[in-house]
Amino acid sequence: MTQGGAARRTVLGAAVLAAGTGLTGLAAGTASAAGGSSESSVPSAGGGHGDGDGGFRGLPYPTVIGHRGASGYRPEHTLGSYQLALDLGADVVEQDLVPTRDGHLVCRHENEIGGTTDVADHREFASRRTTKSVDGVQVTGWFTEDFTLAELKTLRAKERIPAVRQRNTLYDGQWAVPTFEEVLRWADREGRRRGERVWLHVETKHPSYFRSLGLGLEEPLARLLRRYRRDGRDAAVFLQSFEPSSIQRLSRLVSAPRVVLLSAAGTRPWDFEQAGDPRTVADLVKPEGLKWIAGFAQGIGPTMDLILPRDAAGRLGAPTTLVKDAHARGLLLHPYTARNENSFLPAEYRRGTDPAAYGDALGAFRTYFEQGIDGIFTDNPDTGLLAAEAFRPGRRPVNR
């Protein structure tokens, strides 16, 4: 369901812009209960067990997904960022989930929190700074799995890339790290207030790594989805992961729509690395790979480069056949990530030499939408919505 009308989006967008601102051996599986049983009597304003409001096919096309909220304007994965994304009109708001030591799911892009919280300023936690191997990469910092929820709640969130988004540092310290349950309650409240469902796009981060620590993500996530009536096939939630086995596991726990995220063509999902599966993302975007994904998921979330590759100078090249091939398998596409700043834009859409300045983001968005994608993750939902209006409904994309 849309979060507000076209006119409201246009006004809000203009205002903000003006402000400058297999795995082998793993069966696909089917959720054991299509719709499941609720664990509480929470009102279903935020989604439900096939509650008649329609599923993801009823979302606006193309769908605009607030990437970590409205992270172009507020520190990411905070209730302030999520609220602004919704207020700007985002159709869906994204959360990334990692666990605490005592098993609570919290919203952070990564389990290392030195760059997104003020943990370094807390002397009592100085000894917890350490180096770990996460999905084969050495990372030094502070990690959510070493903190209880009570300890984590003493920290405050801050801007992750202050050199690019200096204005966002104004909001450092304004919000705590939210739990996913707090987000579900927020979404239900907003749904009741607005009279329409609030859609979420929820990612399991590093699921194999956390399962190896005894902190599996999928089971507690499924319990929360059932408790808040977001486990059905028409629930107002997408479940996503870069590890296909996490999506397969979730497909056996809940019926909510699922999306497999895809990184660069030459990479391998970490669960493939662990299982000795030789396939790369390049294999998964071929017709046979997409057919395999369609056995347990409803969509893919590819990096935009898999649809519109960039050359050595950073300019967009000819589109691949991924949109056509995925649609032929019945899969929707939610590519990532569109942003306003020059440093993130294709070379032909950059303006000036300041990497933090805005380029021709609207032009880039329109080019993306012309490929026939079903939605897009963006740090700037207002920009995405302004560009999307030309495609809602009416004009047909050129590559579909």
LONU-136974 format. One line per 5 residues: number of its first residue (from 1); for each residue x negated, y, z of C-alpha. Coordinates in steps of 0.02 Angstrom, whole numbers, m for minus. Last residue first. Example, Ala and Ser with C-alpha at 12.3 -4.5 7.8 and 13.67 -1.06 7.14 Angstrom:
2> m684/m53/357 | m615/m225/390
END
This chain:
400> m526/m252/m1009 | m675/m147/m1061 | m595/15/m1118 | m484/42/m968 | m299/71/m1001
395> m227/243/m970 | m59/234/m884 | m57/211/m696 | m155/270/m601 | m312/282/m710
390> m329/472/m715 | m293/474/m527 | m446/365/m496 | m569/509/m517 | m487/611/m379
385> m472/454/m273 | m656/412/m289 | m707/588/m240 | m592/584/m89 | m657/413/m36
380> m838/472/m25 | m945/329/44 | m873/221/m95 | m826/41/m122 | m735/15/m286
375> m576/m59/m352 | m502/m169/m488 | m642/m143/m613 | m588/m111/m793 | m752/m40/m858
370> m672/132/m874 | m668/141/m684 | m858/144/m675 | m872/280/m806 | m741/382/m715
365> m837/363/m552 | m997/424/m634 | m912/578/m704 | m836/617/m534 | m1008/598/m454
360> m1086/729/m565 | m1226/763/m440 | m1214/813/m258 | m1374/870/m174 | m1475/754/m61
355> m1599/704/m196 | m1633/887/m237 | m1698/893/m416 | m1550/965/m509 | m1393/872/m561
350> m1393/683/m570 | m1263/600/m681 | m1380/543/m820 | m1499/466/m693 | m1371/349/m616
345> m1318/413/m445 | m1384/362/m274 | m1520/493/m248 | m1410/623/m331 | m1283/615/m190
340> m1099/579/m220 | m1091/393/m183 | m1022/238/m269 | m1068/69/m192 | m1017/m69/m228
335> m906/m174/m343 | m729/m233/m298 | m684/m354/m438 | m528/m461/m444 | m540/m645/m487
330> m413/m737/m597 | m547/m836/m688 | m524/m734/m848 | m534/m579/m738 | m708/m631/m684
325> m766/m658/m864 | m695/m493/m926 | m772/m393/m784 | m937/m488/m795 | m960/m465/m983
320> m1106/m346/m961 | m1094/m159/m993 | m1224/m73/m1102 | m1354/28/m1008 | m1340/157/m871
315> m1491/269/m840 | m1613/238/m697 | m1770/269/m800 | m1814/84/m800 | m1641/41/m867
310> m1484/26/m763 | m1361/m119/m780 | m1174/m81/m787 | m1076/m231/m722 | m1210/m323/m622
305> m1285/m153/m580 | m1123/m108/m491 | m1169/m230/m352 | m1040/m365/m358 | m892/m386/m240
300> m800/m540/m302 | m619/m591/m289 | m486/m715/m237 | m597/m841/m152 | m605/m1030/m124
295> m597/m1115/m295 | m619/m948/m384 | m801/m951/m329 | m832/m1111/m427 | m748/m1039/m582
290> m857/m884/m564 | m1012/m993/m564 | m954/m1085/m719 | m916/m922/m809 | m1087/m847/m765
285> m1091/m724/m620 | m1142/m860/m497 | m1293/m913/m600 | m1367/m737/m601 | m1330/m729/m414
280> m1456/m871/m397 | m1429/m1057/m391 | m1564/m1170/m319 | m1462/m1233/m171 | m1591/m1285/m41
275> m1465/m1268/101 | m1556/m1127/191 | m1593/m1031/32 | m1413/m1056/m26 | m1355/m989/144
270> m1465/m838/115 | m1380/m796/m50 | m1509/m801/m190 | m1576/m648/m279 | m1619/m626/m463
265> m1453/m550/m513 | m1450/m419/m376 | m1319/m439/m239 | m1151/m525/m249 | m1013/m515/m118
260> m885/m656/m116 | m709/m592/m80 | m568/m672/20 | m381/m645/37 | m305/m697/205
255> m260/m881/221 | m352/m917/383 | m467/m1050/455 | m512/m1161/308 | m538/m1014/192
250> m646/m935/327 | m770/m1078/312 | m776/m1059/124 | m802/m872/144 | m947/m904/262
245> m1015/m1035/141 | m1016/m904/3 | m1143/m797/97 | m1137/m614/42 | m976/m600/140
240> m800/m532/125 | m629/m547/206 | m494/m434/134 | m355/m373/247 | m173/m318/238
235> m105/m494/257 | m14/m570/108 | m106/m738/120 | m81/m739/308 | m214/m709/443
230> m182/m526/483 | m57/m553/621 | m154/m465/758 | m186/m622/860 | m213/m725/702
225> m343/m603/637 | m427/m598/807 | m440/m788/814 | m505/m793/635 | m643/m669/678
220> m689/m771/832 | m704/m927/721 | m795/m844/576 | m936/m756/666 | m1040/m898/737
215> m1142/m842/888 | m1234/m1003/933 | m1399/m926/878 | m1404/m1029/717 | m1227/m969/685
210> m1292/m790/692 | m1421/m820/557 | m1298/m914/448 | m1170/m773/462 | m1290/m630/418
205> m1149/m502/416 | m966/m557/404 | m879/m420/307 | m704/m350/335 | m605/m247/208
200> m456/m170/301 | m285/m112/239 | m172/m1/342 | 8/m50/316 | 139/84/295
195> 253/185/408 | 118/314/441 | 128/309/630 | 159/122/636 | 14/88/519
190> m98/208/614 | m64/117/776 | m92/m53/695 | m254/7/616 | m316/75/782
185> m275/m90/868 | m370/m185/733 | m515/m64/750 | m521/m90/938 | m523/m277/906
180> m669/m253/788 | m766/m174/929 | m815/7/905 | m991/76/934 | m964/238/1029
175> m920/404/950 | m972/586/959 | m1157/556/987 | m1213/616/817 | m1072/715/736
170> m1175/866/681 | m1297/738/610 | m1175/716/467 | m1225/884/394 | m1401/819/365
165> m1343/682/250 | m1496/640/145 | m1632/662/278 | m1508/605/411 | m1489/430/338
160> m1410/324/477 | m1308/460/564 | m1280/426/749 | m1177/313/861 | m1179/323/1050
155> m1240/191/1172 | m1165/144/1342 | m1040/32/1251 | m1182/m82/1198 | m1217/m123/1380
150> m1036/m171/1414 | m1031/m272/1253 | m1181/m372/1311 | m1343/m335/1220 | m1474/m449/1141
145> m1359/m502/998 | m1338/m319/952 | m1521/m303/905 | m1650/m170/947 | m1796/m137/831
140> m1917/m226/717 | m1860/m326/565 | m1958/m463/476 | m1855/m527/328 | m1813/m710/301
135> m1628/m691/333 | m1667/m598/494 | m1841/m632/562 | m1858/m540/726 | m1968/m405/801
130> m1932/m330/972 | m1866/m180/1066 | m1781/m251/1218 | m1909/m179/1338 | m1851/m1/1301
125> m1672/m40/1354 | m1672/49/1523 | m1764/193/1443 | m1613/235/1337 | m1666/361/1203
120> m1711/224/1080 | m1532/158/1094 | m1464/319/1018 | m1368/225/884 | m1374/196/695
115> m1560/180/658 | m1610/79/810 | m1458/m34/791 | m1527/m192/713 | m1373/m304/697
110> m1336/m221/532 | m1190/m127/456 | m1115/m110/629 | m938/m145/689 | m930/m255/843
105> m875/m436/867 | m885/m493/1049 | m983/m651/1086 | m1072/m614/1250 | m1236/m572/1164
100> m1145/m453/1048 | m1091/m505/874 | m1101/m423/702 | m958/m366/591 | m954/m246/444
95> m793/m143/427 | m715/m67/269 | m562/44/249 | m435/13/110 | m324/130/6
90> m425/283/55 | m314/437/70 | m428/568/146 | m343/535/314 | m386/351/300
85> m568/385/266 | m569/515/404 | m500/390/529 | m629/258/483 | m773/381/501
80> m710/445/669 | m681/267/728 | m864/238/694 | m939/122/566 | m1041/254/475
75> m1086/424/545 | m965/549/465 | m953/635/295 | m1026/517/165 | m985/375/284
70> m798/394/255 | m762/223/328 | m902/95/314 | m866/107/127 | m690/180/111
65> m615/71/m24 | m527/151/m173 | m417/29/m270 | m404/51/m458 | m262/14/m462
60> m155/46/m309 | m127/m107/m200 | 15/m226/m246 | m101/m364/m303 | m173/m361/m127
55> m19/m440/m52 | 163/m392/m39 | 258/m305/101 | 362/m464/126 | 282/m519/288
50> 174/m655/216 | 102/m681/389 | 55/m505/431 | m17/m335/404 | m48/m174/500
45> 130/m136/551 | 144/m314/617 | 186/m274/797 | 75/m371/920 | 175/m517/990
40> 26/m626/1027 | m69/m777/965 | 23/m783/800 | 39/m948/710 | m29/m978/537
35> 26/m895/377 | m24/m1034/264 | m82/m1154/398 | m233/m1262/367 | m317/m1134/258
30> m370/m1223/100 | m537/m1301/66 | m672/m1255/m56 | m773/m1408/m13 | m952/m1390/43
25> m1065/m1527/m23 | m1173/m1415/m131 | m1145/m1230/m79 | m1078/m1274/m221 | m991/918/78
20> m1002/1039/10 | m840/1104/91 | m770/1121/m84 | m783/935/m105 | m689/911/57
15> m549/1028/6 | m537/960/m170 | m517/785/m104 | m384/836/21 | m283/927/m112
10> m300/787/m238 | m258/655/m111 | m101/745/m55 | m44/765/m236 | m72/582/m273
5> 27/518/m126 | m23/446/40 | m108/289/103 | m59/174/m39 | 0/0/0
END
